[in-house]
Amino acid sequence: MTGTRVLAVLFAAAAVLIGVELAKGAAHAGEVHLADPCKPRAFAGDAIQRVVLSGVDGAACRLHISREQLVLSVGASSPFHTHWTKKQIEVALRAGLLRAVDDAERRGDLPPLLAGPIRKLIETAPIDKLVSGGVSLGDLLSP
């Protein structure tokens, strides 16, 4: 077999391989479909995890962005620029988390005995420090 024929066979094999992969859906590989944070959805995990995820969804909905965009835009060292102030993000996060606690209590995921203190924590916790990881348990428990 001459070099030209070998090259032609290799190109034909590559074309077949590409055709098979495209037929299997390779053209759509890597597409990301972000969930609408304003639509209810079920979350796996324990009650607190579900409350936090639902709360972040509520905050993102309030800001009209995806949950992923919100998470990437929070924090002093975030490379993602947003047109929201820290205060707007904080208000949205608090409102989303409070709504999530109300929903969890209504569903029976959180007993009323825990829901009250969690609400108080959400209302008073330094959200910006919580998000950046610069808060200790003592900071949350001190008046």
C-alpha positions in Angstrom: 0.0 0.0 0.0 1.4 3.4 -0.9 1.6 6.3 1.4 -1.3 8.1 -0.3 -3.6 5.1 0.1 -2.7 4.7 3.8 -3.4 8.4 4.3 -6.7 8.1 2.5 -7.7 5.1 4.7 -6.8 7.0 7.8 -8.8 10.0 6.8 -11.8 7.8 5.9 -11.5 6.1 9.4 -11.4 9.4 11.1 -14.4 10.6 9.1 -16.3 7.5 10.2 -15.3 7.9 13.8 -16.4 11.5 13.8 -19.7 10.6 12.1 -20.4 7.9 14.8 -19.6 10.3 17.6 -21.8 13.0 16.1 -24.7 10.5 15.7 -24.3 9.6 19.4 -24.8 13.2 20.4 -21.3 14.6 20.6 -22.4 17.9 19.1 -24.3 18.6 22.4 -21.7 17.3 24.8 -20.6 20.0 27.2 -23.8 22.0 27.0 -25.0 23.2 30.4 -28.6 23.6 31.2 -28.9 25.7 34.4 -32.1 25.2 36.5 -34.4 28.1 36.9 -34.0 29.1 40.6 -37.5 30.5 40.6 -39.1 27.1 40.0 -39.4 24.7 42.9 -37.3 21.6 42.9 -36.4 18.8 45.2 -33.0 18.6 46.8 -31.2 15.6 48.2 -29.4 15.7 51.5 -30.4 16.5 55.1 -32.8 19.2 56.1 -30.2 21.9 56.6 -28.6 21.2 53.2 -32.0 21.4 51.5 -32.7 24.7 53.4 -29.4 26.2 52.3 -29.8 25.1 48.6 -33.4 26.3 48.5 -32.3 29.6 50.2 -29.6 30.2 47.6 -32.2 29.5 44.9 -34.5 32.0 46.5 -31.7 34.7 46.5 -30.8 34.0 42.9 -34.4 34.2 41.9 -34.8 37.5 43.7 -31.7 38.8 41.8 -32.9 37.3 38.5 -29.8 35.1 38.0 -28.9 31.4 38.2 -27.8 29.9 41.5 -24.4 29.2 39.9 -24.0 32.9 38.9 -24.9 34.0 42.4 -22.4 31.6 44.0 -19.6 32.7 41.6 -20.3 36.4 42.2 -20.2 36.4 46.0 -17.1 37.1 48.0 -14.7 40.0 48.1 -12.1 38.1 45.9 -14.6 37.0 43.3 -13.3 37.6 39.7 -16.9 37.8 38.5 -18.2 41.3 38.5 -21.9 41.9 39.3 -24.0 44.9 39.2 -25.3 44.2 42.7 -23.9 45.7 45.9 -22.9 43.5 48.8 -26.0 44.8 50.6 -28.3 43.7 47.8 -26.8 40.2 47.8 -27.0 40.0 51.6 -30.7 41.1 51.5 -31.4 38.5 48.8 -29.6 35.7 50.7 -31.3 36.5 53.9 -34.7 36.6 52.3 -34.1 33.4 50.3 -32.9 31.6 53.4 -35.8 32.8 55.6 -38.2 31.6 52.9 -36.5 28.3 52.7 -36.8 27.8 56.5 -40.5 28.7 56.3 -41.0 26.1 53.5 -39.0 23.4 55.4 -41.1 24.0 58.5 -44.3 23.8 56.5 -43.1 20.5 54.9 -42.2 19.1 58.3 -38.4 18.9 57.4 -37.6 21.3 60.3 -39.3 21.1 63.7 -40.6 24.5 65.0 -38.2 24.1 67.9 -35.3 24.4 65.5 -36.9 26.7 62.9 -37.0 29.7 65.3 -33.3 29.6 66.3 -32.3 29.1 62.6 -34.4 32.1 61.6 -32.7 34.2 64.3 -29.3 33.0 63.1 -30.2 34.0 59.5 -31.4 37.4 60.6 -28.3 38.2 62.7 -25.4 36.3 61.2 -22.8 38.3 59.3 -23.7 36.9 55.8 -20.6 38.4 54.1 -18.3 36.7 56.6 -20.2 33.4 56.3 -19.9 33.5 52.6 -16.2 34.3 52.6 -15.5 31.7 55.3 -14.1 34.3 57.7 -16.5 33.5 60.7 -16.1 31.2 63.6 -18.8 29.5 65.7 -18.0 32.0 68.5 -18.8 34.9 66.1 -22.3 33.4 65.5 -23.1 32.7 69.1 -21.9 36.0 70.6 -24.5 38.8 70.9 
